[in-house]
Amino acid sequence: MSLRVLRTELKRSVAPWPGVVVLGGSLAVFCLIDGIWWRGNAGWTAQWTSMAMWTRYLLAVWWPLVVGMGAVYGLRESRSRMAELLTTTPLPAWRRAAVPAGAMALVLAGGFGLLVLVGGVQVALGATTYTSLGWLPISLVAVLALVAGAVFGMGVARALPSVFTPPALVMLLLLLTGFLLNKSSDGALPSSIAPNRLAQLSPGIAEPREMLLTLSGSVHLGQTIWLLGLLGTGFALLSAVTGRARLLAVVPVLAGAALALLVLPGDPRDTYVVDKAAAALVCDGPVCVTQANRSHLPELALRGKEALSVLHDVLGDKAPNSVREDTELRALGDERGISGDVVLVDFDERLLADVTGEELTRVLIAQGLAPNCHPYNDREGGGHVDIVLQSIAVSWALHDPRLRPLEDKGTDPYVVKTWADADVAWQKLMALSPAEQRSRIAEVRAAALSCTGHNRLPVLMGEAAR
């Protein structure tokens, strides 16, 4: 296949459009919609792995569409009524098939590659200092999936030359992909209602929500085998000229699927795994963060040591002795595994988003005095009562003359009432003797560590907890 022929194919056919759709559609989703992919440590430009995972996530939509667009491209010969004429030419059928297949592969690889490049540049210019090549197989399998799907669509359309073939393929694959990616539960690890091995045949993945999770090597290998079989069947159908050749063309996809099912993991715990290199802790004295978030360590270490000193002054021997990033995997909405010996830091928490200096010290002190059992972030929400209680505790520990909120009070009626109750609780606390104040804070901390009750303001005011 000469470059001149390929260039002509790209200029005079619809081959470039699938690449344009993948690139333009993905950038439109990521850049024009203020979605969850812009927030937290698992945002699409926060880390290399999360960038690759988010681009793979969109394949749940793009892959069926690309197969359908490949099918439209594959109908070219039947629409122009040139199929019989082309079979009489001396050029081998596989060489004729290589031109459109090569054009499609080139534009899809280029379109998805530009998408990854845009995301990679933003990651490189961002705050992260952690680099790893673990994201590369995720993106390479995505490129293979797009190319294999397009060529398969072309081959099916040539074998079944009907105007109903492209929409039928799109609808079938959208339904199948939706079924395979449909969650069976909202556990700590994504899982499907379908058997796990079958679910991994879809090139799309579950929504990334945990920075430390990545796909295992067995998933990459199994999906590569399956997609190569799909690509082989697509190209065989595209170049087949006899009925027997079309029947034999299904062998690669069947063999690829059979081998892939032997390699793909049968358990979700072996599908989505923790990136051990990213999760490794790096410490500065008593303050530790993961390698993926080591760019936060200088500021966190300085402020963390200040916070531990204040906590030791107000809590004595019961004070926590370290600050550590929370790396525990849990389901959405589940309680965090808090401890009285450690101040847990979750960079997805709203109070820790872009906070520095004195405000960071205040947040760490608040987490040490009244840790929140339930997360408070953009993905899971969280209660304002915990923030109110933490604001009172840290204001007391730092001897503030008045209650200083850790976040803006807002205008929501429920939140306004909660802060009004907090002002009353603050006044009652300040009216007590220093020893009684310390006793009330200790009761609040004990209730927080035991994760009992949701409204602990009555405990602070000496009343029975509601």
C-alpha positions in Angstrom: 0.0 0.0 0.0 1.7 3.2 -1.2 1.5 6.5 0.6 -0.1 8.1 -2.4 -3.0 5.6 -2.4 -3.5 6.0 1.3 -3.5 9.8 1.0 -6.1 9.6 -1.7 -8.2 7.3 0.4 -8.1 9.8 3.3 -9.0 12.7 1.1 -11.8 11.2 -0.9 -13.6 9.0 1.6 -15.4 9.2 5.0 -12.4 7.4 6.7 -11.3 10.5 8.7 -14.6 11.0 10.4 -14.4 8.3 13.1 -11.1 9.8 14.3 -12.7 13.3 14.3 -15.7 12.0 16.3 -13.6 10.3 18.9 -11.3 13.3 19.4 -13.8 16.1 19.1 -16.5 14.2 21.1 -14.1 13.3 23.9 -12.8 16.9 24.2 -16.3 18.2 24.1 -17.2 16.0 27.1 -14.1 16.7 29.1 -13.7 20.4 28.4 -17.2 21.7 27.9 -19.0 19.8 30.6 -18.3 20.5 34.3 -18.4 16.9 35.3 -16.9 14.7 38.1 -13.9 14.1 35.9 -12.6 17.5 36.8 -12.6 16.9 40.5 -10.5 15.1 43.1 -7.4 12.9 42.8 -9.1 10.7 40.2 -9.7 13.6 37.8 -8.8 13.1 34.2 -5.9 15.5 34.3 -4.8 14.8 38.0 -2.7 11.8 37.4 -1.4 9.8 34.4 -3.3 6.6 35.3 -6.6 8.4 35.9 -6.2 10.3 32.6 -5.8 7.0 30.8 -8.7 5.4 32.7 -11.1 8.3 31.9 -10.3 8.1 28.2 -11.0 4.4 28.3 -14.2 5.1 30.2 -15.6 7.0 27.2 -15.1 3.9 25.0 -18.4 2.6 26.4 -20.0 5.1 23.9 -17.4 5.6 21.2 -16.6 1.9 20.6 -20.2 1.0 19.3 -20.3 4.2 17.3 -16.9 3.5 15.7 -18.1 0.0 14.8 -21.1 1.5 13.2 -19.1 4.1 11.3 -16.8 1.4 10.1 -19.9 -0.5 8.8 -21.0 2.6 6.9 -17.5 2.8 5.3 -17.7 -0.9 4.5 -20.9 -0.4 2.4 -19.0 1.7 -0.1 -18.5 -1.0 -2.7 -22.1 -2.3 -2.5 -23.5 1.3 -2.7 -21.4 2.1 -5.8 -22.3 -1.3 -7.3 -18.6 -2.0 -8.0 -18.2 -5.2 -6.0 -18.2 -7.5 -9.0 -16.0 -5.2 -11.0 -13.3 -5.1 -8.3 -13.3 -8.9 -8.0 -12.1 -9.2 -11.6 -9.1 -7.0 -11.1 -5.7 -8.7 -10.7 -5.0 -7.0 -7.4 -5.4 -9.5 -4.5 -8.4 -9.0 -2.3 -6.4 -8.6 0.9 -4.4 -5.7 -0.7 -7.6 -3.9 -1.7 -8.9 -4.4 1.8 -5.7 -3.1 3.3 -6.2 0.4 1.9 -9.5 1.3 3.7 -8.6 -0.7 6.8 -5.2 1.1 7.0 -6.9 4.5 6.5 -9.4 3.8 9.3 -6.6 2.6 11.6 -4.5 5.6 11.0 -7.2 8.2 11.7 -8.5 6.4 14.8 -5.0 6.0 16.3 -4.3 9.6 15.5 -7.5 10.9 16.9 -7.2 8.9 20.2 -3.5 9.7 20.4 -4.2 13.4 20.2 -6.8 13.0 23.0 -4.2 11.3 25.2 -1.7 14.0 24.2 -4.1 16.8 25.3 -4.7 15.0 28.6 -1.0 14.2 29.1 0.1 17.8 28.6 -2.3 19.0 31.2 -1.1 16.3 33.6 2.5 17.2 33.0 1.7 20.9 33.6 -0.3 20.1 36.8 0.7 19.6 40.4 1.6 16.0 40.2 5.2 14.9 40.3 4.6 11.2 40.0 5.3 9.7 36.7 4.8 6.1 35.7 4.4 4.1 32.4 1.6 2.0 34.0 -1.0 4.1 32.1 0.5 3.2 28.7 -1.1 -0.3 28.3 -4.5 1.2 29.2 -4.3 3.6 26.3 -2.7 1.2 23.8 -5.5 -1.4 24.4 -8.0 1.5 23.8 -6.4 2.2 20.4 -6.5 -1.4 19.5 -10.1 -1.6 20.5 -11.1 1.3 18.2 -9.1 0.0 15.2 -10.4 -3.6 15.7 -14.0 -2.4 16.1 -13.9 -0.2 13.0 -12.4 -3.0 10.8 -14.8 -5.5 12.2 -17.7 -3.2 11.3 -16.3 -2.8 7.8 -16.0 -6.6 7.4 -19.5 -7.3 8.6 -21.0 -4.6 6.3 -19.2 -6.1 3.3 -20.5 -9.6 4.2 -24.0 -8.3 4.9 -24.4 -5.3 2.6 -27.6 -3.7 3.9 -28.4 -0.2 5.1 -29.7 -1.7 8.3 -26.3 -3.3 9.2 -24.6 -0.1 10.7 -27.5 0.9 13.0 -28.1 -2.7 14.0 -24.4 -3.1 15.0 -24.5 0.2 16.9 -27.6 -0.7 18.9 -26.5 -4.3 19.5 -23.1 -3.2 20.9 -24.6 -0.3 22.9 -26.9 -2.7 24.6 -24.2 -5.4 25.1 -21.7 -2.8 26.5 -24.3 -1.4 28.8 -25.1 -4.8 30.1 -21.5 -5.8 30.6 -20.7 -2.6 32.4 -23.8 -2.5 34.5 -22.8 -2.7 38.2 -24.0 -5.5 40.4 -23.2 -3.5 43.5 -21.6 -0.3 44.6 -18.7 -2.0 46.4 -15.1 -0.9 46.9 -14.2 -2.4 43.5 -16.3 -2.1 40.3 -18.1 -5.2 39.4 -20.7 -6.2 36.8 -23.9 -8.2 36.9 -22.4 -10.3 34.1 -19.6 -12.8 34.9 -16.4 -10.9 35.3 -14.6 -12.6 32.4 -17.4 -11.7 30.0 -17.5 -8.2 31.3 -13.9 -7.7 30.5 -14.6 -8.3 26.8 -16.0 -4.8 26.6 -13.2 -2.2 26.0 -15.0 0.3 28.1 -14.4 0.4 31.8 -16.2 1.5 35.0 -16.1 5.2 36.0 -12.8 5.9 37.6 -13.3 7.1 41.2 -10.2 6.0 43.0 -6.7 7.3 42.1 -4.8 4.2 43.2 -6.9 1.7 41.1 -5.6 0.5 37.8 -6.2 -2.5 35.5 -4.2 -5.6 36.0 -1.8 -7.1 33.5 -4.0 -10.1 32.9 -6.8 -7.7 31.8 -4.4 -6.1 29.3 -3.3 -9.4 28.0 -6.7 -11.0 27.7 -8.3 -7.9 26.0 -5.4 -7.7 23.6 -5.9 -11.4 22.5 -9.6 -10.9 22.1 -9.3 -7.6 20.1 -6.6 -9.1 17.8 -9.0 -11.9 17.1 -11.8 -9.4 16.4 -9.4 -7.5 14.1 -8.5 -10.7 12.3 -12.1 -11.6 11.7 -12.9 -8.1 10.5 -10.0 -8.0 8.0 -10.8 -11.6 6.8 -14.4 -10.6 6.1 -13.3 -7.5 4.4 -11.0 -9.4 2.0 -13.2 -12.5 1.6 -14.5 -13.2 -1.9 -16.1 -16.6 -1.4 -18.7 -18.0 1.0 -16.2 -20.4 2.4 -13.8 -17.7 3.1 -16.5 -15.8 5.0 -17.3 -18.8 7.1 -13.6 -19.3 7.9 -13.3 -15.6 8.8 -15.1 -16.2 12.1 -12.3 -18.5 13.4 -10.0 -15.7 14.6 -12.7 -14.0 16.7 -13.8 -17.3 18.2 -10.3 -18.4 19.0 -9.4 -15.0 20.4 -12.5 -15.0 22.6 -11.7 -18.5 23.9 -8.1 -17.7 24.7 -9.1 -14.4 26.3 -11.6 -16.0 28.6 -8.8 -18.3 29.8 -6.5 -15.3 30.6 -9.0 -12.7 31.9 -9.5 -12.7 35.7 -12.7 -14.2 37.1 -12.7 -12.0 40.2 -13.1 -8.2 40.3 -10.3 -8.2 42.9 -7.9 -9.4 40.1 -9.3 -6.9 37.6 -9.1 -3.6 39.3 -5.9 -3.6 41.4 -4.1 -1.1 43.5 -1.0 0.4 41.8 1.6 -0.5 44.5 4.1 2.0 43.2 1.6 4.8 43.4 0.4 3.7 46.8 3.8 3.4 48.4 4.2 5.9 51.3 6.8 8.6 51.3 7.3 10.3 54.7 8.8 13.4 56.3 8.9 12.6 59.9 5.4 11.8 61.2 3.7 12.9 58.0 3.3 10.5 55.2 1.6 10.6 51.7 1.5 8.3 48.8 4.0 8.5 46.0 1.2 9.7 43.7 0.6 12.7 45.9 4.2 13.4 47.0 3.9 16.9 45.6 1.7 17.7 48.6 4.3 16.5 51.1 6.4 19.7 51.7 3.4 21.8 52.7 1.6 19.0 54.5 4.7 18.1 56.5 5.2 21.7 57.7 1.6 22.2 58.6 1.1 18.6 59.9 3.9 19.0 62.5 2.3 22.3 63.6 -1.1 20.5 64.0 0.3 17.6 65.9 2.0 20.0 68.3 -1.3 21.8 69.0 -3.2 18.5 69.3 -0.6 17.3 71.9 -1.1 20.4 73.9 -4.9 20.0 74.1 -5.2 16.2 74.2 -2.0 15.2 76.0 -1.2 11.5 75.8 -4.4 10.8 73.8 -3.3 13.0 70.9 -2.5 11.5 67.5 1.2 11.1 66.7 1.2 11.0 62.9 -0.5 12.4 59.8 -1.1 9.9 57.0 -2.9 9.9 53.7 -6.0 7.7 53.6 -5.4 4.8 51.1 -8.2 2.5 52.2 -10.6 1.3 49.4 -14.2 1.5 50.3 -17.6 1.7 48.7 -19.3 5.0 48.0 -20.9 6.4 51.2 -19.2 3.9 53.5 -17.6 5.1 56.7 -13.9 5.9 56.8 -11.6 3.8 59.0 -10.6 6.5 61.4 -8.2 6.1 64.4 -7.3 8.2 67.4 -3.6 7.7 66.8 -3.5 9.0 63.2 -4.8 12.1 61.5 -6.1 10.8 58.2 -5.8 13.0 55.1 -7.9 12.5 52.0 -7.1 15.0 49.3 -10.6 14.4 47.8 -12.1 16.1 50.8 -13.6 19.5 50.1 -11.8 21.1 53.1 -8.4 20.0 51.7 -9.0 21.1 48.1 -6.3 23.7 47.3 -6.0 24.7 51.0 -2.6 25.9 52.2 -0.9 27.8 55.0 -2.7 28.4 58.2 -6.0 27.1 56.9 -4.4 23.7 56.2 -3.1 23.7 59.8 -6.7 24.4 61.0 -8.1 21.6 58.9 -5.6 19.1 60.2 -6.3 20.1 63.8 -10.0 19.7 63.2 -9.5 16.2 61.8 -7.5 15.3 64.9 -10.1 16.6 67.3 -13.3 15.6 65.6 -12.6 13.3 62.6 -15.5 12.8 60.2 -16.5 9.2 59.8 -18.4 9.9 56.5 -16.6 11.5 53.6 -17.2 15.1 52.6 -16.4 15.4 48.9 -17.9 16.3 45.5 -18.7 12.6 44.7 -20.3 11.5 47.9 -21.6 14.8 49.4 -21.3 14.8 53.2 -22.9 16.4 56.3 -22.4 20.1 57.3 -22.8 19.0 60.9 -19.3 17.5 60.9 -17.8 20.7 59.5 -19.7 22.8 62.1 -18.4 20.5 64.9 -14.8 20.6 63.6 -15.0 24.4 63.3 -15.9 24.7 67.0 -13.2 22.2 68.0 -10.4 23.9 66.1 -11.5 27.4 67.2 -11.4 26.2 70.8 -8.0 24.6 70.4 -6.4 27.7 68.9 -8.1 30.0 71.5 -10.0 32.0 68.8 -12.1 34.9 70.3 -15.0 33.9 68.1 -16.1 30.9 66.1 -14.2 30.7 62.8 -16.0 28.5 60.2 -13.8 26.1 58.2 -15.8 26.8 55.1 -18.3 29.4 53.9 -21.6 29.2 55.7 -23.7 29.4 52.5 -27.3 30.4 52.2 -29.2 27.1 52.3 -31.8 27.3 55.1 -30.8 24.0 56.7 -27.1 25.0 56.7 -27.9 28.5 58.1 -29.9 26.9 60.9 -27.0 24.5 61.6 -24.6 27.4 61.9 -27.0 29.2 64.2 -27.1 26.1 66.5 -23.3 26.1 66.3 -23.1 29.7 67.6 -25.3 28.7 70.5 -23.1 25.7 71.2 -20.0 27.9 71.0 -21.3 30.4 73.5 -22.2 27.6 75.9 -18.8 26.0 75.6 -17.0 29.3 76.2 -19.1 29.9 79.3 -17.7 26.7 80.9 -14.5 26.4 82.9 -11.3 25.3 81.0 -11.5 21.9 82.6 -15.1 21.4 81.6 -14.3 22.7 78.1 -11.6 20.1 77.7 -13.9 17.4 79.0 -16.6 18.3 76.5 -14.1 18.3 73.6 -12.9 14.8 74.8 -16.5 13.5 74.8 -17.1 14.9 71.2 -13.8 13.3 70.1 -14.8 9.9 71.6 -18.2 10.0 69.9 -16.5 10.9 66.6 -14.0 8.1 66.8 -16.8 5.6 67.6 -18.8 6.9 64.6 -22.0 7.0 66.8 -24.7 9.5 65.9 -24.8 12.1 63.2 -25.5 15.3 65.2 -22.9 15.6 68.0 -23.7 19.2 68.9 -25.9 18.1 71.8 -22.8 16.2 73.2 -20.8 19.4 73.0 -23.6 21.3 74.9 -23.8 18.6 77.6 -27.1 17.2 76.4 -28.1 13.7 75.3 -27.0 13.0 71.7 -29.9 12.9 69.2 
